[in-house]
Amino acid sequence: MAEVIRNRMALKYASDGTAEGTVLRPYQFSGWNTKDPNRIACAKVDAMDPVVVDCGKAWEESATSNLTKGAVLYLNPAVVSPLPDWAKQENRTTVIGNHHFYRA
């Protein structure tokens, strides 16, 4: 996901060019949606929490990686049904675990 955020920032795709403006844009990253039950808990996570530390490492590594091959969109097809129109086979760049990554 870090690469997708960085790619969106660079292209200003559903982004104002900042990390905050990218992830907080409505309905782009479900964990930050106003009705998501995890939103408040995520906002309260301590910076020293091991998960947060791992996320920080992933963010730093994403500056030089290209595992998603330039993707700006992703989803888990086991959770999203029906698939959105943008999730066409020809736009998919890669699959990592359960997540499929796409170019716009």
Secondary structure, DSSP 8 states (H G I E B T S, - for coil): -HHHHHHHHHHTTTS-SSHHHHHTSTTTSGGGSTT-TTHHHHHT--TTSHHHHHHHHHHHHHTT--TTSS-SEEE-TTT-SS--TT--GGGEEEEETTEEEE--
